[in-house]
């Protein structure tokens, strides 16, 4: 306990003197703000960041909005301003141990590179290592989907026995996959990109990736929202706000939504045939509409081979990818705590 006290991980609170002999009564409390880290994620075209401590408490938060035309320089400046600004707001007793970034699009975690993102077409292979060097902080990056699935695995002890797929049906469409507790991935930084599979009904539309007839051209919100706006009026760009707008009665009956459901169902069946998961979780504004989810679940079941029917659960992920905002820095905080708990000689 003295080592924990000396390291600032625990604080001793003296109680009142009882008049008895021996060591006075004291209470030992963890000092959760001893280590802090910046947790950053992408929401719509906003970079949202929080400075969090060991207990997940938000000590400070900030955000930057990036225009669709933002290039590497503008994005890098926004990241540096956000992370550096929050690190500078840490309590005097805290040590900031790094920044965890949950990003959209293609991310190469080992090469620490943000390769591209549909929301910012001018983003091209942004190296994040120099950013960390200038800030004097370790930086880690991953796809938001991978972060969200990793957080789910941490909280579910049974996940180690199953294959789990997390499908995000939002501005873009992609998937993360975990087999027996291990996240699957690629050294190229792109994995589970079912949004760029050719799909029946794609009608040869040009995709953001440059190809034609991709699933995203039929069902991703970047393609679908302008069509829905003609029926529902102006729709917000933020996925969080879209969830409320697309919860309106009758949305599931719109022909554009029906076509999108068929396209996503095609992608789900493809994912199923590749990985045969025990569980599929859906995140995204349309998936949160009960009537839309019901349609998708019925179509998904009808597309499975007979021997697989009833053996894969399909549910929505409560809160979607929102946990990434405050929990992306978890691995950095755990590493710092682990190092702080080691006996020094």
FENBELSUL-V238411 format. One record per pair of residues at least 6 apart in sequence whose C-alpha atoms are under 8 Angstrom apart, sorted by sequence separation. I is the first residue (numbers start at 1). GAP is how many residues later the second one is. D is the distance in Angstrom with one decimal. If there is no record, write none. Layout:
# FENBELSUL-V238411
i->I gap->GAP d->D
i->I gap->GAP d->D
This chain:
# FENBELSUL-V238411
i->4 gap->6 d->5.5
i->5 gap->6 d->6.0
i->18 gap->6 d->7.6
i->41 gap->6 d->6.0
i->42 gap->6 d->6.1
i->52 gap->6 d->4.6
i->53 gap->6 d->7.1
i->90 gap->6 d->7.2
i->107 gap->6 d->6.0
i->108 gap->6 d->6.4
i->117 gap->6 d->6.7
i->132 gap->6 d->5.6
i->153 gap->6 d->5.8
i->167 gap->6 d->7.3
i->168 gap->6 d->5.5
i->177 gap->6 d->6.0
i->178 gap->6 d->5.7
i->185 gap->6 d->5.7
i->206 gap->6 d->4.4
i->207 gap->6 d->7.0
i->217 gap->6 d->5.6
i->218 gap->6 d->6.8
i->229 gap->6 d->6.0
i->236 gap->6 d->5.9
i->251 gap->6 d->7.1
i->252 gap->6 d->6.7
i->286 gap->6 d->6.5
i->287 gap->6 d->5.3
i->5 gap->7 d->7.5
i->17 gap->7 d->6.4
i->40 gap->7 d->6.9
i->41 gap->7 d->5.5
i->51 gap->7 d->5.8
i->52 gap->7 d->5.6
i->107 gap->7 d->4.7
i->108 gap->7 d->6.9
i->116 gap->7 d->5.4
i->132 gap->7 d->5.5
i->153 gap->7 d->7.6
i->167 gap->7 d->5.9
i->168 gap->7 d->6.1
i->176 gap->7 d->7.6
i->177 gap->7 d->5.7
i->205 gap->7 d->5.2
i->206 gap->7 d->6.6
i->207 gap->7 d->6.2
i->216 gap->7 d->7.1
i->217 gap->7 d->7.7
i->235 gap->7 d->6.9
i->286 gap->7 d->7.5
i->16 gap->8 d->7.9
i->17 gap->8 d->7.4
i->40 gap->8 d->5.6
i->41 gap->8 d->6.4
i->50 gap->8 d->6.2
i->51 gap->8 d->5.4
i->52 gap->8 d->7.4
i->66 gap->8 d->8.0
i->106 gap->8 d->6.4
i->107 gap->8 d->5.6
i->115 gap->8 d->7.3
i->116 gap->8 d->5.4
i->167 gap->8 d->4.4
i->176 gap->8 d->7.5
i->177 gap->8 d->8.0
i->204 gap->8 d->4.9
i->205 gap->8 d->5.2
i->206 gap->8 d->7.9
i->301 gap->8 d->6.4
i->15 gap->9 d->7.2
i->16 gap->9 d->7.2
i->40 gap->9 d->4.1
i->50 gap->9 d->7.3
i->51 gap->9 d->5.2
i->66 gap->9 d->7.2
i->87 gap->9 d->6.4
i->106 gap->9 d->5.2
i->107 gap->9 d->7.4
i->115 gap->9 d->5.6
i->116 gap->9 d->6.3
i->166 gap->9 d->5.5
i->167 gap->9 d->6.6
i->204 gap->9 d->4.3
i->205 gap->9 d->7.7
i->207 gap->9 d->7.0
i->301 gap->9 d->7.8
i->14 gap->10 d->7.4
i->15 gap->10 d->5.3
i->39 gap->10 d->5.5
i->40 gap->10 d->6.5
i->50 gap->10 d->5.7
i->51 gap->10 d->6.1
i->105 gap->10 d->7.6
i->106 gap->10 d->5.3
i->114 gap->10 d->7.6
i->115 gap->10 d->3.9
i->129 gap->10 d->7.1
i->165 gap->10 d->6.7
i->166 gap->10 d->5.2
i->202 gap->10 d->7.6
i->203 gap->10 d->5.8
i->207 gap->10 d->5.7
i->225 gap->10 d->7.0
i->235 gap->10 d->7.1
i->14 gap->11 d->6.5
i->15 gap->11 d->5.1
i->38 gap->11 d->6.6
i->39 gap->11 d->5.3
i->50 gap->11 d->4.1
i->103 gap->11 d->7.7
i->105 gap->11 d->5.7
i->106 gap->11 d->6.4
i->114 gap->11 d->5.4
i->115 gap->11 d->6.1
i->128 gap->11 d->7.4
i->165 gap->11 d->5.8
i->166 gap->11 d->6.4
i->202 gap->11 d->4.0
i->206 gap->11 d->7.1
i->14 gap->12 d->4.4
i->15 gap->12 d->7.1
i->38 gap->12 d->5.6
i->39 gap->12 d->6.3
i->49 gap->12 d->5.7
i->50 gap->12 d->6.5
i->105 gap->12 d->4.1
i->113 gap->12 d->5.9
i->114 gap->12 d->5.0
i->165 gap->12 d->4.6
i->201 gap->12 d->7.6
i->202 gap->12 d->6.1
i->205 gap->12 d->6.2
i->13 gap->13 d->5.5
i->14 gap->13 d->6.4
i->38 gap->13 d->4.5
i->39 gap->13 d->7.0
i->48 gap->13 d->7.7
i->49 gap->13 d->5.5
i->104 gap->13 d->6.1
i->105 gap->13 d->6.5
i->113 gap->13 d->5.5
i->114 gap->13 d->6.5
i->164 gap->13 d->5.8
i->165 gap->13 d->6.5
i->196 gap->13 d->7.7
i->200 gap->13 d->7.9
i->202 gap->13 d->6.5
i->12 gap->14 d->6.4
i->13 gap->14 d->5.0
i->37 gap->14 d->5.6
i->38 gap->14 d->6.3
i->48 gap->14 d->6.2
i->49 gap->14 d->5.9
i->64 gap->14 d->6.6
i->113 gap->14 d->4.5
i->114 gap->14 d->7.2
i->163 gap->14 d->7.3
i->164 gap->14 d->5.3
i->198 gap->14 d->7.7
i->199 gap->14 d->6.3
i->12 gap->15 d->5.7
i->13 gap->15 d->6.2
i->36 gap->15 d->6.5
i->37 gap->15 d->5.6
i->48 gap->15 d->4.4
i->112 gap->15 d->6.2
i->113 gap->15 d->5.7
i->163 gap->15 d->5.7
i->164 gap->15 d->6.5
i->176 gap->15 d->7.2
i->177 gap->15 d->7.5
i->198 gap->15 d->5.4
i->199 gap->15 d->5.9
i->202 gap->15 d->6.3
i->12 gap->16 d->4.7
i->13 gap->16 d->7.6
i->36 gap->16 d->5.4
i->37 gap->16 d->6.6
i->47 gap->16 d->5.4
i->48 gap->16 d->6.7
i->83 gap->16 d->7.1
i->111 gap->16 d->8.0
i->112 gap->16 d->5.6
i->113 gap->16 d->7.8
i->163 gap->16 d->4.3
i->175 gap->16 d->7.4
i->176 gap->16 d->5.9
i->198 gap->16 d->4.5
i->199 gap->16 d->5.2
i->202 gap->16 d->5.7
i->11 gap->17 d->5.6
i->12 gap->17 d->6.5
i->36 gap->17 d->4.3
i->46 gap->17 d->6.5
i->47 gap->17 d->5.2
i->112 gap->17 d->6.2
i->149 gap->17 d->6.6
i->162 gap->17 d->6.3
i->163 gap->17 d->5.8
i->175 gap->17 d->4.6
i->197 gap->17 d->5.2
i->198 gap->17 d->5.9
i->201 gap->17 d->7.2
i->297 gap->17 d->6.9
i->10 gap->18 d->6.3
i->11 gap->18 d->5.3
i->35 gap->18 d->5.9
i->36 gap->18 d->6.6
i->46 gap->18 d->5.5
i->47 gap->18 d->6.3
i->64 gap->18 d->7.4
i->162 gap->18 d->5.1
i->163 gap->18 d->7.8
i->174 gap->18 d->5.7
i->175 gap->18 d->6.3
i->196 gap->18 d->4.7
i->197 gap->18 d->5.8
i->10 gap->19 d->5.5
i->11 gap->19 d->6.3
i->34 gap->19 d->7.4
i->35 gap->19 d->6.3
i->46 gap->19 d->4.3
i->47 gap->19 d->7.6
i->63 gap->19 d->7.0
i->160 gap->19 d->7.5
i->161 gap->19 d->5.0
i->162 gap->19 d->7.4
i->174 gap->19 d->4.7
i->175 gap->19 d->7.0
i->195 gap->19 d->6.4
i->196 gap->19 d->5.8
i->10 gap->20 d->4.4
i->11 gap->20 d->6.4
i->33 gap->20 d->5.0
i->34 gap->20 d->7.6
i->45 gap->20 d->5.9
i->46 gap->20 d->6.1
i->62 gap->20 d->6.8
i->160 gap->20 d->4.2
i->161 gap->20 d->7.2
i->173 gap->20 d->7.0
i->174 gap->20 d->5.6
i->195 gap->20 d->4.9
i->196 gap->20 d->6.4
i->9 gap->21 d->5.9
i->10 gap->21 d->5.2
i->32 gap->21 d->5.9
i->33 gap->21 d->6.3
i->45 gap->21 d->5.6
i->145 gap->21 d->7.2
i->159 gap->21 d->6.4
i->160 gap->21 d->4.1
i->173 gap->21 d->6.7
i->174 gap->21 d->5.7
i->194 gap->21 d->7.3
i->195 gap->21 d->4.9
i->9 gap->22 d->5.1
i->32 gap->22 d->4.9
i->33 gap->22 d->7.9
i->45 gap->22 d->7.0
i->159 gap->22 d->5.8
i->160 gap->22 d->7.8
i->173 gap->22 d->4.7
i->8 gap->23 d->6.9
i->9 gap->23 d->7.3
i->32 gap->23 d->5.8
i->45 gap->23 d->7.5
i->145 gap->23 d->7.3
i->172 gap->23 d->6.9
i->62 gap->24 d->7.5
i->9 gap->25 d->6.1
i->61 gap->25 d->7.0
i->195 gap->25 d->7.7
i->8 gap->26 d->6.6
i->60 gap->26 d->6.6
i->149 gap->27 d->7.0
i->112 gap->28 d->7.0
i->113 gap->28 d->7.9
i->149 gap->28 d->7.8
i->153 gap->28 d->6.5
i->228 gap->28 d->7.2
i->288 gap->28 d->6.9
i->60 gap->29 d->7.1
i->112 gap->29 d->6.4
i->149 gap->29 d->7.7
i->227 gap->29 d->7.4
i->287 gap->29 d->6.8
i->60 gap->30 d->7.9
i->145 gap->30 d->6.9
i->146 gap->30 d->5.7
i->59 gap->31 d->7.3
i->109 gap->31 d->7.1
i->145 gap->31 d->5.8
i->261 gap->31 d->7.5
i->265 gap->31 d->6.3
i->269 gap->31 d->6.6
i->47 gap->32 d->7.7
i->109 gap->32 d->5.4
i->224 gap->32 d->7.5
i->264 gap->32 d->7.8
i->268 gap->32 d->7.0
i->280 gap->32 d->7.1
i->282 gap->32 d->7.6
i->49 gap->33 d->7.0
i->108 gap->33 d->7.8
i->109 gap->33 d->5.5
i->150 gap->33 d->7.3
i->278 gap->33 d->6.6
i->279 gap->33 d->5.3
i->280 gap->33 d->6.1
i->281 gap->33 d->6.0
i->282 gap->33 d->6.2
i->283 gap->33 d->6.0
i->49 gap->34 d->7.5
i->107 gap->34 d->7.3
i->108 gap->34 d->7.2
i->261 gap->34 d->7.3
i->262 gap->34 d->7.6
i->265 gap->34 d->6.3
i->269 gap->34 d->6.4
i->278 gap->34 d->4.7
i->279 gap->34 d->4.8
i->280 gap->34 d->4.9
i->281 gap->34 d->5.1
i->282 gap->34 d->4.5
i->283 gap->34 d->5.5
i->51 gap->35 d->6.1
i->107 gap->35 d->6.0
i->257 gap->35 d->8.0
i->261 gap->35 d->5.8
i->265 gap->35 d->5.5
i->269 gap->35 d->6.7
i->277 gap->35 d->6.4
i->278 gap->35 d->6.4
i->279 gap->35 d->6.2
i->280 gap->35 d->6.5
i->281 gap->35 d->5.2
i->282 gap->35 d->5.7
i->283 gap->35 d->7.8
i->50 gap->36 d->7.3
i->51 gap->36 d->7.2
i->107 gap->36 d->5.9
i->276 gap->36 d->8.0
i->279 gap->36 d->8.0
i->281 gap->36 d->5.7
i->283 gap->36 d->8.0
i->284 gap->36 d->6.3
i->106 gap->37 d->7.2
i->146 gap->37 d->7.4
i->252 gap->37 d->8.0
i->262 gap->37 d->7.4
i->283 gap->37 d->4.8
i->99 gap->38 d->7.1
i->101 gap->38 d->7.5
i->103 gap->38 d->7.1
i->105 gap->38 d->7.2
i->219 gap->38 d->7.8
i->265 gap->38 d->7.9
i->282 gap->38 d->7.9
i->283 gap->38 d->7.1
i->51 gap->39 d->7.5
i->98 gap->39 d->4.9
i->99 gap->39 d->6.4
i->100 gap->39 d->6.0
i->101 gap->39 d->6.1
i->102 gap->39 d->6.0
i->103 gap->39 d->6.1
i->104 gap->39 d->5.7
i->246 gap->39 d->6.8
i->247 gap->39 d->7.7
i->252 gap->39 d->5.8
i->97 gap->40 d->6.6
i->98 gap->40 d->4.6
i->99 gap->40 d->4.9
i->100 gap->40 d->4.9
i->101 gap->40 d->4.6
i->102 gap->40 d->5.2
i->103 gap->40 d->4.9
i->104 gap->40 d->6.0
i->219 gap->40 d->7.6
i->246 gap->40 d->6.5
i->252 gap->40 d->5.0
i->96 gap->41 d->7.9
i->97 gap->41 d->7.0
i->98 gap->41 d->5.7
i->99 gap->41 d->6.4
i->100 gap->41 d->5.9
i->101 gap->41 d->6.4
i->102 gap->41 d->5.3
i->103 gap->41 d->5.2
i->218 gap->41 d->7.1
i->219 gap->41 d->4.4
i->243 gap->41 d->7.5
i->244 gap->41 d->7.8
i->247 gap->41 d->7.5
i->251 gap->41 d->7.7
i->98 gap->42 d->8.0
i->102 gap->42 d->4.5
i->218 gap->42 d->5.6
i->219 gap->42 d->7.3
i->243 gap->42 d->4.1
i->247 gap->42 d->5.2
i->173 gap->43 d->6.4
i->242 gap->43 d->6.0
i->243 gap->43 d->6.8
i->246 gap->43 d->6.9
i->252 gap->43 d->7.9
i->172 gap->44 d->6.6
i->219 gap->44 d->6.5
i->38 gap->45 d->6.5
i->102 gap->45 d->6.6
i->218 gap->45 d->6.6
i->219 gap->45 d->6.8
i->239 gap->45 d->7.2
i->240 gap->45 d->7.2
i->243 gap->45 d->6.8
i->239 gap->46 d->6.2
i->243 gap->46 d->7.7
i->173 gap->47 d->6.1
i->38 gap->48 d->7.1
i->75 gap->48 d->8.0
i->172 gap->48 d->5.1
i->215 gap->48 d->6.1
i->38 gap->49 d->7.1
i->71 gap->49 d->7.3
i->171 gap->49 d->5.4
i->172 gap->49 d->6.7
i->215 gap->49 d->7.2
i->37 gap->50 d->7.6
i->70 gap->50 d->6.2
i->71 gap->50 d->8.0
i->72 gap->50 d->7.2
i->76 gap->50 d->7.8
i->170 gap->50 d->5.9
i->171 gap->50 d->4.4
i->172 gap->50 d->7.0
i->68 gap->51 d->6.2
i->69 gap->51 d->6.2
i->71 gap->51 d->4.8
i->72 gap->51 d->5.3
i->80 gap->51 d->6.6
i->84 gap->51 d->6.4
i->169 gap->51 d->6.7
i->170 gap->51 d->5.6
i->171 gap->51 d->5.2
i->68 gap->52 d->5.2
i->69 gap->52 d->7.0
i->70 gap->52 d->6.4
i->71 gap->52 d->5.1
i->72 gap->52 d->6.6
i->169 gap->52 d->8.0
i->215 gap->52 d->7.5
i->67 gap->53 d->7.8
i->68 gap->53 d->7.3
i->69 gap->53 d->6.4
i->70 gap->53 d->7.2
i->71 gap->53 d->7.7
i->36 gap->54 d->7.4
i->72 gap->54 d->6.0
i->118 gap->54 d->7.6
i->76 gap->55 d->7.4
i->80 gap->55 d->7.4
i->33 gap->58 d->7.6
i->36 gap->58 d->6.3
i->38 gap->58 d->7.9
i->201 gap->58 d->7.7
i->34 gap->59 d->6.1
i->35 gap->59 d->5.3
i->36 gap->59 d->6.0
i->37 gap->59 d->5.3
i->40 gap->59 d->7.4
i->33 gap->60 d->7.3
i->34 gap->60 d->4.5
i->35 gap->60 d->4.9
i->36 gap->60 d->4.7
i->37 gap->60 d->5.5
i->38 gap->60 d->6.4
i->39 gap->60 d->5.9
i->40 gap->60 d->6.2
i->41 gap->60 d->5.9
i->42 gap->60 d->6.9
i->33 gap->61 d->5.6
i->34 gap->61 d->6.2
i->35 gap->61 d->5.9
i->36 gap->61 d->6.2
i->37 gap->61 d->5.2
i->38 gap->61 d->4.5
i->39 gap->61 d->5.1
i->40 gap->61 d->4.8
i->41 gap->61 d->4.7
i->42 gap->61 d->5.9
i->35 gap->62 d->6.6
i->36 gap->62 d->7.9
i->37 gap->62 d->5.6
i->38 gap->62 d->6.2
i->39 gap->62 d->6.2
i->40 gap->62 d->6.1
i->41 gap->62 d->5.9
i->42 gap->62 d->6.7
i->201 gap->62 d->7.5
i->37 gap->63 d->7.6
i->39 gap->63 d->8.0
i->200 gap->63 d->7.1
i->199 gap->64 d->6.3
i->199 gap->67 d->7.2
i->171 gap->68 d->7.4
i->199 gap->68 d->8.0
i->170 gap->69 d->6.9
i->197 gap->70 d->7.6
i->195 gap->72 d->7.5
i->194 gap->73 d->6.0
i->45 gap->74 d->6.8
i->115 gap->74 d->7.8
i->44 gap->75 d->8.0
i->110 gap->77 d->7.4
i->194 gap->77 d->7.7
i->108 gap->79 d->6.8
i->108 gap->80 d->6.2
i->109 gap->80 d->6.9
i->108 gap->81 d->4.0
i->107 gap->82 d->4.7
i->108 gap->82 d->7.6
i->106 gap->83 d->5.5
i->107 gap->83 d->6.8
i->106 gap->84 d->5.3
i->118 gap->90 d->6.4
i->118 gap->91 d->7.8
i->42 gap->102 d->8.0
i->41 gap->103 d->7.2
i->163 gap->112 d->7.7
i->165 gap->112 d->6.5
i->163 gap->113 d->7.6
i->164 gap->113 d->5.6
i->167 gap->113 d->7.2
i->169 gap->113 d->7.2
i->170 gap->113 d->7.6
i->163 gap->114 d->4.7
i->164 gap->114 d->6.1
i->165 gap->114 d->6.3
i->166 gap->114 d->5.9
i->167 gap->114 d->6.1
i->168 gap->114 d->6.0
i->169 gap->114 d->6.1
i->170 gap->114 d->5.0
i->162 gap->115 d->7.4
i->163 gap->115 d->5.4
i->164 gap->115 d->4.9
i->165 gap->115 d->4.7
i->166 gap->115 d->4.7
i->167 gap->115 d->5.0
i->168 gap->115 d->4.8
i->169 gap->115 d->4.9
i->170 gap->115 d->6.6
i->162 gap->116 d->5.9
i->163 gap->116 d->6.7
i->164 gap->116 d->5.9
i->165 gap->116 d->6.1
i->166 gap->116 d->6.0
i->167 gap->116 d->6.2
i->168 gap->116 d->5.8
i->169 gap->116 d->7.5
i->170 gap->116 d->7.8
i->162 gap->117 d->7.7
i->164 gap->117 d->7.7
i->166 gap->117 d->7.4
i->169 gap->117 d->7.4
i->169 gap->118 d->7.2
i->44 gap->127 d->8.0
i->148 gap->173 d->5.8
i->148 gap->175 d->6.8
i->145 gap->176 d->7.2
i->148 gap->176 d->6.2
i->151 gap->176 d->8.0
i->144 gap->177 d->7.1
i->147 gap->177 d->6.6
i->144 gap->180 d->6.7
i->147 gap->181 d->6.6
i->44 gap->193 d->6.5
i->45 gap->193 d->7.8
i->44 gap->194 d->4.8
i->43 gap->195 d->6.9
i->44 gap->195 d->6.4
i->43 gap->196 d->7.4
i->102 gap->222 d->6.5
i->102 gap->226 d->6.2
i->101 gap->227 d->6.2
i->100 gap->228 d->5.1
i->101 gap->228 d->7.4
i->100 gap->229 d->4.2
i->99 gap->230 d->6.1
i->100 gap->230 d->7.7
i->98 gap->231 d->7.7
i->100 gap->232 d->7.2
i->99 gap->233 d->7.6
i->98 gap->234 d->6.5
i->97 gap->235 d->6.7
i->97 gap->236 d->6.9
i->97 gap->239 d->6.8
i->58 gap->268 d->7.4
i->56 gap->270 d->7.0
i->56 gap->271 d->7.1
i->52 gap->274 d->6.7
i->50 gap->275 d->7.0
i->51 gap->275 d->7.9
i->49 gap->276 d->6.5
i->50 gap->276 d->6.1
i->48 gap->277 d->6.8
i->49 gap->277 d->7.6
i->54 gap->279 d->6.4
i->53 gap->280 d->7.9
i->41 gap->283 d->6.0
i->40 gap->284 d->7.4
i->41 gap->284 d->5.3
i->39 gap->285 d->7.6
i->40 gap->285 d->5.7
i->39 gap->286 d->6.1
i->40 gap->286 d->7.3
i->39 gap->287 d->5.4
i->41 gap->287 d->7.5
i->39 gap->288 d->6.2
i->40 gap->288 d->6.6
i->39 gap->289 d->5.0
i->40 gap->289 d->7.9
i->39 gap->290 d->4.9
i->38 gap->291 d->6.3
i->37 gap->292 d->6.1
i->37 gap->295 d->7.3
i->37 gap->296 d->6.7
i->36 gap->297 d->7.0
i->35 gap->298 d->6.8
i->35 gap->301 d->7.3
i->35 gap->302 d->7.7
i->7 gap->333 d->7.3
i->4 gap->337 d->7.5
